[in-house]
Amino acid sequence: MKKKNLIIFGTRPEAIKMAPLVKQFQKHHDVFETRVCITAQHREMLDQVLEFFEITPDYDMNLMKPNQNLYTLTADIITGLKPILEEFKPDFVYVHGDTTTTMASSIASFYSGAKVCHVEAGLRTFNKRSPFPEEVNRSVAGSICDYHFSPTTTSKSNLLKENISGESILVTGNTVIDALHFSSKKVTYDNYGDDEITILKEVVDASKKLVLVTGHRRENHGQGFINICTALKEIAETNPNIQIIYPVHLNPNVQKPVYELLDGINNVKLISPLSYPAFVWLMNQSYLIITDSGGVQEEAPSLGKPVLVMRDTTERPEAVEAGTVILVGTNTSRIIKETQELIDNSKKYDSMSSLHNPYGDGKACERIIEFVSNL
């Protein structure tokens, strides 16, 4: 009898990291019956990823609403999953990382009696307010899940300290590297047609070093983003040999300071948020990346791109220890100093860009499938 898998996700980052697992399980259809459920906590950005990876969900809860809040989203996910879990009766449910979808789905799946598997398990900052609400989401999921697929030995160690049985933990590497290997090849094919990438080719100034910026974290709203934009303004104005490209998040708390401080600067291009394939293409073109994103900290080292992280804490300390990323927080002078050094100091840049990525070799999904096959 086939083992029944239900893979649940709801946001773009989750979809990117779960897509290669879906594709791998589908290759093993003789052993597993695999279905995909999306909460659509994000909608348009999620759909773009599904189209790129050619995944058609079996269940679409379509929960995204205007002015969505954590209270109703959590309740809607739990109650919305009940009939799906009762109809399919999965043996294993797979959730990913630290979203509200992850936390609520793990609770609902536990209620159903399914074995819950946590992909990207064990990341911790040990500060429940940073990042918010992600730190609590992944901790709740970790306390519920039966099997934990940790990207690194550090994340495994975090789980062991929480009295999680070592036999239920597998160090896999991060599935985002599996996704990146696939995606990077796909977007560089000469015949790959993508309107966004075509437009980006006109935007990128190949004569300048490209600094790619992304930022959206709640904890940086307000003064944090003012500090970030003040730093970017000075960097741009004192370095005419660079080009800053910033896909600006749609949240008004991000848009307001970014456009007030950076709009109109010649070597700063403020553009709309990018689809996943276009963003992978742009990462490939970049010299340096400045971000508050978690996923970029994992992806960029595989492309040989140094990363400055605009956060005070990170649940990805392996990258800091390996030297592939530098924490700069939202301190204006620190952002300027570290960026300038990587622009001016080729020895430091070359050293940082050639370091080994601590997040894996692109075979995380294979390890997960082998593990579950033997359960």
Secondary structure, DSSP 8 states (H G I E B T S, - for coil): --EEEEEEE-SHHHHHHHHHHHHHHHHTTTTEEEEEEE--SS-HHHHHHHHHHT---SEE-----TT--HHHHHHHHHHHHHHHHHHH--SEEEEETTSHHHHHHHHHHHHHT-EEEEET-----S-TTSSTTHHHHHHHHHHH-SEEEESSHHHHHHHHHTT--GGGEEE---HHHHHHHHHHHHHHSTT---HHHHHHHHH--TTSEEEEEE---GGGTTHHHHHHHHHHHHHHHH-TTEEEEEE--S-HHHHHHHHHHHTT-TTEEEE----HHHHHHHHHH-SEEEE--HHHHHHGGGGT--EEE--S--S-HHHHHHTSEEE-TT-HHHHHHHHHHHHH-HHHHHHHHTS--TT--S-HHHHHHHHHHT-
